Amino acid sequence: MPATNCYCGNEKPFATCCEPYIKNVQKAPTAEALMRSRYSAYCIVAGDYLVATTHPSTRKFHDKASILEWSKSNQWLKLEVMYAEETVVEFKAFFLDAKLKANVHHEKSRFEKEDGSWLYVDGVFY
């Protein structure tokens, strides 16, 4: 990864873009920032962060072992944010699967803010 770009596609270094959220140094200020940091977390296999930033009401559907397996078995190529508003973000995550087949994960995600922290609730997959 070039030093100038974060995994999430922002033109900032990872250390000043998504890493402070993943390391729990700062809270993501928006749903889009949280979604971008979650994409970066998949890139670096940060399962604890992905579980912690999933809303408690849907966390039971996202076990850490499955998250880690999906994160590790794919090569994450790029993130494209299609649309973002306060509580909804539509994005495409481009990746190569374990067989090096190109794939796109296209999702419209829903987020909620609780106790000052944004959380991923669920999504519609295209």
Long-range contacts (C-beta under 8 A, 24 or more apart in sequence): 6-36, 6-40, 7-39, 7-40, 7-43, 7-44, 7-76, 7-79, 8-36, 8-37, 8-39, 8-40, 8-79, 9-36, 9-78, 9-79, 9-80, 9-81, 10-36, 14-40, 21-49, 22-46, 22-49, 24-49, 27-116, 27-117, 27-118, 28-53, 28-117, 28-118, 30-84, 30-86, 30-118, 31-84, 31-85, 31-86, 31-87, 31-88, 31-89, 31-109, 31-111, 31-113, 31-118, 32-81, 32-84, 32-89, 33-118, 34-111, 34-118, 34-119, 34-120, 35-81, 35-84, 35-89, 35-91, 35-109, 35-111, 35-120, 36-79, 36-81, 38-120, 39-76, 39-79, 39-91, 39-93, 41-71, 42-70, 42-71, 42-74, 42-76, 42-93, 43-71, 43-76, 45-71, 45-72, 47-71, 53-117, 53-118, 53-119, 53-120, 54-119, 54-120, 55-112, 55-114, 55-119, 55-120, 55-121, 55-122, 56-119, 57-121, 58-120, 58-121, 58-122, 73-97, 73-98, 74-98, 74-103, 75-100, 83-108, 87-111, 87-112, 87-113
